[in-house]
Amino acid sequence: MSVEEAIARRRSVRRFRSEPLSLAELSQILWAAQGITDMHYGRRTAPSPGATYSLELFIACGKNTVEGLNEGVYHYSADGHSLSLHQPDDVRPQLVVAGADQEFLGKAAIDIIICTALERVTVRYGDRSERYVNMEIGHVGQNIYLQAVSLGLATVGVAAFRGKQVSELLKLGPELRAMYIMPVGRPASHLSGDEPPLGS
């Protein structure tokens, strides 16, 4: 699929089928979000202010929602393109509550929680840091959108959530702030079967 086609087909989808993702699909989504494209300099798929790379990705999944992966919250390491278990619980039902009762957060195969360690940026850019970090999150979010479309998957960007509650749920350290949630799964079509998934 060309970039142009992926852009044209991109939609914010809030209805998902209860089918698992493959590890390969999850791997590709995470690479698009924060993967390394230049091993020598450590450059990534999304631009970052001064290559500070303040973002950390956590992935919440349930039992059998990703083939070959146990339920839990995982942390993505860009350096090794790998996942490590952060906590062994399916927190997606609690994410629904923290996310203003948006039920689709509990129905998608995974929820990607994009967090920032803002201090990595403030030491260099001071007052401009929040603006720069928001821009970086936008770049990552769009990469996830377009990669999901190219894989036949769907997502939606979610900013309506209680940040402190999500941080406590994920047991984040004080240096990290939850900024954005992107559920990813297989889109559910309308009942007629010939209409596009609900989205905007």
C-alpha positions as CSV (number, residue, x, y, z in Angstrom):
1,M,0.0,0.0,0.0
2,S,1.4,3.4,-0.9
3,V,1.6,6.2,1.6
4,E,-1.0,8.1,-0.4
5,E,-3.5,5.3,-0.2
6,A,-2.8,4.8,3.6
7,I,-3.5,8.5,4.1
8,A,-6.7,8.4,2.1
9,R,-8.0,5.3,3.9
10,R,-7.0,6.5,7.4
11,R,-10.0,6.7,9.8
12,S,-10.5,6.9,13.6
13,V,-12.2,3.6,14.3
14,R,-14.0,2.8,17.6
15,R,-15.4,-0.6,16.8
16,F,-13.2,-3.7,16.9
17,R,-13.7,-7.4,16.3
18,S,-12.7,-9.8,19.0
19,E,-9.8,-11.3,17.0
20,P,-6.2,-11.4,18.1
21,L,-3.3,-9.6,16.5
22,S,-0.2,-11.6,15.4
23,L,3.1,-10.9,17.0
24,A,4.3,-9.8,13.6
25,E,1.6,-7.2,13.4
26,L,2.3,-5.9,16.8
27,S,6.0,-5.8,16.0
28,Q,5.4,-3.8,12.9
29,I,3.1,-1.3,14.7
30,L,5.7,-0.7,17.4
31,W,8.5,-0.3,14.8
32,A,6.4,2.3,13.0
33,A,5.9,4.1,16.3
34,Q,9.4,4.2,17.7
35,G,11.6,1.8,15.7
36,I,15.2,2.5,15.0
37,T,16.0,3.3,11.3
38,D,19.6,4.2,11.7
39,M,21.6,1.8,13.9
40,H,24.7,4.0,13.9
41,Y,23.0,7.2,15.2
42,G,20.0,5.6,16.8
43,R,17.6,7.6,14.7
44,R,13.9,6.6,14.9
45,T,10.8,6.4,12.7
46,A,9.4,9.6,14.2
47,P,11.2,12.9,14.6
48,S,12.1,14.0,18.1
49,P,13.3,17.4,19.3
50,G,17.1,17.3,19.4
51,A,16.9,13.5,19.3
52,T,16.0,13.5,23.0
53,Y,13.5,10.7,22.5
54,S,11.4,11.4,25.6
55,L,8.6,8.9,24.7
56,E,8.1,5.5,26.2
57,L,5.5,3.1,24.9
58,F,3.5,0.6,27.0
59,I,1.2,-2.0,25.5
60,A,-1.8,-3.4,27.4
61,C,-3.2,-6.7,26.2
62,G,-5.5,-9.4,27.4
63,K,-5.6,-13.1,27.3
64,N,-5.2,-14.3,23.7
65,T,-5.5,-10.8,22.3
66,V,-2.0,-11.1,20.8
67,E,-0.9,-14.5,19.6
68,G,1.9,-15.9,21.6
69,L,1.8,-13.1,24.2
70,N,0.4,-13.5,27.7
71,E,-1.9,-10.9,29.1
72,G,-0.3,-7.9,30.8
73,V,1.4,-4.6,30.3
74,Y,4.6,-4.6,28.3
75,H,7.2,-1.9,27.8
76,Y,8.7,-1.5,24.3
77,S,12.4,-1.0,24.0
78,A,13.4,0.7,20.7
79,D,17.1,-0.2,21.2
80,G,16.4,-4.0,21.0
81,H,13.0,-3.8,19.3
82,S,11.7,-5.9,22.1
83,L,9.1,-6.2,24.8
84,S,9.6,-6.7,28.5
85,L,6.8,-7.5,30.9
86,H,6.0,-4.5,33.0
87,Q,3.1,-6.0,35.0
88,P,1.2,-9.3,34.5
89,D,-2.4,-8.1,34.6
90,D,-4.9,-7.2,31.9
91,V,-5.6,-3.6,32.8
92,R,-7.8,-2.8,29.8
93,P,-11.0,-2.9,31.9
94,Q,-9.5,-0.3,34.3
95,L,-8.4,1.8,31.3
96,V,-12.0,2.0,30.2
97,V,-12.9,3.5,33.6
98,A,-9.9,5.9,33.5
99,G,-10.8,6.8,30.0
100,A,-14.2,8.3,30.6
101,D,-15.9,4.9,30.1
102,Q,-14.9,4.6,26.5
103,E,-15.8,0.9,26.1
104,F,-13.7,0.4,22.9
105,L,-10.5,0.7,25.1
106,G,-11.5,-2.7,26.5
107,K,-12.5,-4.3,23.2
108,A,-9.4,-3.6,21.1
109,A,-6.8,-6.2,21.0
110,I,-4.2,-3.9,22.5
111,D,-4.0,-0.4,24.0
112,I,-0.8,1.5,23.3
113,I,-0.1,4.1,26.0
114,I,2.3,6.8,24.9
115,C,4.2,8.3,27.9
116,T,6.8,11.0,28.1
117,A,9.8,11.6,30.3
118,L,9.5,15.3,29.9
119,E,12.7,16.1,31.8
120,R,14.7,14.6,28.9
121,V,13.5,17.6,26.8
122,T,13.3,20.4,29.4
123,V,17.0,20.1,30.2
124,R,17.7,21.3,26.7
125,Y,14.6,23.3,25.6
126,G,13.1,24.7,28.8
127,D,9.7,26.4,28.3
128,R,9.3,25.1,24.8
129,S,9.5,21.5,25.9
130,E,5.8,20.7,26.2
131,R,5.1,22.1,22.7
132,Y,7.9,19.9,21.3
133,V,6.8,16.8,23.1
134,N,3.2,17.3,21.9
135,M,4.5,17.5,18.3
136,E,6.6,14.3,18.8
137,I,3.5,12.5,20.1
138,G,1.6,13.6,17.0
139,H,4.3,12.2,14.7
140,V,4.2,8.9,16.5
141,G,0.4,8.8,16.6
142,Q,0.2,9.4,12.8
143,N,2.8,6.6,12.2
144,I,0.6,4.2,14.2
145,Y,-2.5,5.3,12.2
146,L,-0.9,4.8,8.8
147,Q,0.8,1.5,9.7
148,A,-2.4,0.1,11.1
149,V,-4.3,1.0,7.9
150,S,-1.6,-0.7,5.8
151,L,-2.0,-3.9,7.9
152,G,-5.8,-3.9,7.6
153,L,-6.0,-2.9,11.3
154,A,-7.6,0.2,12.9
155,T,-7.0,2.6,15.7
156,V,-8.1,5.9,17.2
157,G,-6.3,8.5,19.2
158,V,-7.6,9.0,22.8
159,A,-6.7,11.9,25.0
160,A,-9.8,11.9,27.1
161,F,-8.5,10.0,30.2
162,R,-7.5,10.7,33.8
163,G,-3.8,11.0,33.5
164,K,-3.0,10.4,37.2
165,Q,-5.3,7.3,37.3
166,V,-3.7,5.8,34.2
167,S,-0.2,6.5,35.6
168,E,-1.1,4.7,38.9
169,L,-2.7,1.9,37.0
170,L,0.4,1.3,34.9
171,K,2.6,1.8,38.0
172,L,4.7,4.5,36.2
173,G,7.5,6.1,38.0
174,P,7.4,9.8,38.8
175,E,9.4,10.7,35.7
176,L,6.8,9.4,33.3
177,R,3.4,11.0,32.3
178,A,0.7,9.1,30.3
179,M,-0.1,11.4,27.3
180,Y,-2.0,9.5,24.7
181,I,-3.8,6.1,24.3
182,M,-4.2,4.3,21.0
183,P,-6.3,1.1,20.9
184,V,-5.4,-1.1,18.0
185,G,-7.4,-4.0,16.6
186,R,-9.3,-5.4,13.7
187,P,-12.0,-3.1,12.6
188,A,-15.7,-4.2,12.9
189,S,-17.8,-3.3,9.9
190,H,-21.4,-2.4,10.0
191,L,-24.0,-5.2,10.0
192,S,-24.5,-5.0,6.2
193,G,-20.9,-6.0,5.8
194,D,-20.3,-3.6,2.9
195,E,-20.0,-0.3,4.7
196,P,-16.7,1.0,6.1
197,P,-16.0,0.8,9.9
198,L,-17.4,3.5,12.0
199,G,-14.9,6.3,12.1
200,S,-13.9,9.8,11.2
